């Protein structure tokens, strides 16, 4: 568990299912992330991240507001997907409920996870990927100190050839010295 000024970052629990399902079912939240998920697909995503925790000590988890006890997102670290050029690298990512956008929560959560990575992991960098059209996430990556990798653009194989999310960009941040 990580505690920040406004947030608690922790593994997802059964009580978080409704909030996480609502995010994955919201077309606004999923516009740049992937297809809207039903409850079964949401549960599978939660289970996949629990598996990363078991196998690698990683995984995204709940982003909870300290003042309200409300789950507003899903954020963390995971191994880069085997279908992407970042396979095996330490990847950071986030997803927030639409009502939580624009309030600095994603930056606060991601910055805390980066701090955790530098304190607990040996990797020389952390990477993040997003759809080339997702300029909001790219701006956040830059505010976190990440830089776009010139050689990091790729067509994400998990998206159809005609899906605008297929064109993907990669950002990285090197371990502080």
Backbone torsions as a table, in degrees:
resi	resn	phi	psi	omega
1	UNK	NA	139.6	176.1
2	UNK	-121.2	133.5	177.8
3	UNK	-116.6	128.7	176.3
4	UNK	-114.1	-174.1	-179.9
5	UNK	-55.4	-42.3	-175.3
6	UNK	-118.3	-6.9	-169.0
7	UNK	-130.6	156.6	166.7
8	UNK	-119.7	124.4	178.5
9	UNK	-108.9	118.2	-171.8
10	UNK	-150.4	163.6	175.5
11	UNK	-58.8	144.8	176.7
12	UNK	-64.1	142.7	178.7
13	UNK	-122.2	163.5	179.5
14	UNK	-53.2	-33.6	-179.6
15	UNK	-67.2	-12.8	-178.9
16	UNK	-89.6	-9.7	-172.2
17	UNK	-54.4	-46.9	-175.9
18	UNK	-62.3	-44.1	-179.7
19	UNK	-65.9	-42.5	179.6
20	UNK	-68.7	-41.2	176.8
21	UNK	-58.8	-42.6	-178.7
22	UNK	-61.5	-39.4	178.8
23	UNK	-65.2	-48.3	-178.8
24	UNK	-67.8	-19.9	178.7
25	UNK	-90.8	-6.7	-176.8
26	UNK	-88.3	115.5	-179.1
27	UNK	-59.7	-29.4	178.3
28	UNK	-67.4	-42.8	179.6
29	UNK	-66.3	-39.7	-173.6
30	UNK	-88.6	-2.3	-174.9
31	UNK	-51.3	-40.2	-178.3
32	UNK	-107.1	0.0	-173.0
33	UNK	-103.9	-35.0	-176.6
34	UNK	155.4	-174.6	-178.3
35	UNK	-66.2	150.2	173.6
36	UNK	-58.4	141.8	-177.3
37	UNK	-109.0	144.9	169.6
38	UNK	-85.4	-179.5	-176.8
39	UNK	-61.3	-39.9	-179.2
40	UNK	-63.9	-42.6	178.9
41	UNK	-68.2	-36.3	176.2
42	UNK	-63.7	-46.1	178.0
43	UNK	-60.1	-37.7	178.9
44	UNK	-64.9	-39.3	178.2
45	UNK	-65.0	-43.1	178.1
46	UNK	-61.0	-44.5	-179.7
47	UNK	-65.3	-39.0	178.4
48	UNK	-60.2	-42.9	-179.9
49	UNK	-70.9	-32.9	173.6
50	UNK	-63.5	-35.8	176.8
51	UNK	-65.5	-38.7	175.7
52	UNK	-60.9	-36.9	179.9
53	UNK	-65.6	-44.3	-179.5
54	UNK	-66.9	-45.8	-173.4
55	UNK	-83.0	-30.3	-171.5
56	UNK	-130.4	-4.2	-174.8
57	UNK	71.7	22.1	-177.0
58	UNK	-123.2	-161.3	176.1
59	UNK	116.8	144.3	175.2
60	UNK	-73.5	155.6	178.1
61	UNK	-146.4	-176.6	-177.5
62	UNK	-67.6	142.1	170.1
63	UNK	-109.0	110.4	-174.6
64	UNK	-113.4	133.5	174.1
65	UNK	-73.4	127.7	-178.7
66	UNK	-64.2	-38.1	-174.8
67	UNK	-74.6	-25.9	-174.1
68	UNK	-118.4	-11.8	-176.5
69	UNK	66.1	20.1	-175.5
70	UNK	-97.5	132.3	175.5
71	UNK	-80.8	121.1	-176.5
72	UNK	-118.3	0.9	-178.4
73	UNK	-173.4	-175.1	-177.9
74	UNK	-143.6	120.4	-173.4
75	UNK	-151.2	154.8	174.9
76	UNK	159.9	-156.7	-177.6
77	UNK	-124.4	147.5	177.7
78	UNK	-154.4	166.1	173.3
79	UNK	-70.1	139.5	175.9
80	UNK	-57.2	141.2	-175.5
81	UNK	-59.4	140.6	-179.7
82	UNK	-65.8	-16.3	179.8
83	UNK	-90.6	-0.2	-176.4
84	UNK	-117.2	158.0	177.9
85	UNK	-60.9	-16.7	179.2
86	UNK	-89.8	11.4	-177.9
87	UNK	-49.1	133.3	177.3
88	UNK	83.1	-12.7	178.0
89	UNK	-83.0	165.9	177.8
90	UNK	-85.1	114.0	-174.9
91	UNK	-109.3	135.9	173.8
92	UNK	-107.0	147.7	177.1
93	UNK	-158.2	168.9	-177.5
94	UNK	-156.4	158.5	175.1
95	UNK	-152.1	130.5	179.1
96	UNK	-125.5	148.5	173.0
97	UNK	-60.2	145.2	-177.0
98	UNK	-53.9	-39.5	-179.1
99	UNK	-64.4	-17.3	-178.6
100	UNK	-97.1	-1.9	-178.5
101	UNK	-66.5	149.8	171.8
102	UNK	75.1	14.3	-177.4
103	UNK	-116.9	8.2	177.4
104	UNK	82.3	5.0	-178.8
105	UNK	-67.2	-41.7	-179.1
106	UNK	-63.0	-42.6	179.3
107	UNK	-64.0	-43.7	-179.3
108	UNK	-62.1	-44.3	-179.5
109	UNK	-67.8	-46.9	-178.1
110	UNK	-65.3	-40.8	178.4
111	UNK	-61.9	-39.5	178.8
112	UNK	-65.8	-39.4	177.9
113	UNK	-67.5	-36.3	175.7
114	UNK	-63.4	-44.8	176.7
115	UNK	-57.4	-42.8	178.5
116	UNK	-61.2	-44.3	-178.9
117	UNK	-59.2	-45.2	-177.9
118	UNK	-66.5	-29.9	-178.9
119	UNK	-84.0	-25.7	-171.1
120	UNK	-122.3	-7.0	-177.2
121	UNK	-123.5	160.2	-177.6
122	UNK	-102.3	-7.0	-176.5
123	UNK	-57.4	148.0	-178.5
124	UNK	-82.6	-14.1	177.7
125	UNK	-156.0	165.3	173.5
126	UNK	-122.3	138.7	-179.5
127	UNK	-115.9	162.1	174.2
128	UNK	-145.6	145.0	176.9
129	UNK	-125.7	153.5	175.2
130	UNK	-159.3	164.2	174.9
131	UNK	-61.6	141.6	179.5
132	UNK	-57.3	-30.0	-179.8
133	UNK	-78.3	-11.2	-176.9
134	UNK	-85.4	75.5	-176.3
135	UNK	-69.7	-26.3	178.5
136	UNK	-64.1	-45.3	178.0
137	UNK	-66.6	-36.8	178.4
138	UNK	-64.6	-39.5	176.6
139	UNK	-63.0	-40.1	177.9
140	UNK	-64.8	-43.2	177.9
141	UNK	-56.2	-43.2	179.3
142	UNK	-66.3	-40.2	177.3
143	UNK	-63.9	-28.0	176.9
144	UNK	-77.4	-6.7	-178.2
145	UNK	95.4	8.5	179.2
146	UNK	-80.9	155.5	177.2
147	UNK	-127.9	146.9	-179.8
148	UNK	-72.6	133.5	178.1
149	UNK	-86.1	119.4	-178.3
150	UNK	-56.4	-36.7	-178.8
151	UNK	-91.5	10.3	-173.4
152	UNK	-95.8	-0.6	178.1
153	UNK	-75.0	137.6	178.5
154	UNK	-157.5	163.0	173.5
155	UNK	-90.2	114.4	-176.8
156	UNK	-70.9	120.4	-175.4
157	UNK	-69.0	-11.3	179.0
158	UNK	-81.5	-4.3	179.2
159	UNK	-116.5	145.1	178.8
160	UNK	-62.1	156.8	-177.2
161	UNK	-57.9	-30.8	-178.1
162	UNK	-95.7	5.2	179.8
163	UNK	-83.3	124.7	-178.6
164	UNK	-62.9	-17.4	177.8
165	UNK	-78.2	-9.6	-177.8
166	UNK	-63.6	-40.5	179.6
167	UNK	-71.9	114.8	-169.8
168	UNK	-121.5	144.8	176.2
169	UNK	-117.3	154.7	-179.0
170	UNK	-121.1	135.4	174.7
171	UNK	-119.6	157.8	178.4
172	UNK	-146.3	155.2	170.6
173	UNK	-132.8	131.7	180.0
174	UNK	-83.4	152.7	176.8
175	UNK	-56.8	132.3	177.1
176	UNK	-62.7	149.0	179.3
177	UNK	-92.0	NA	NA
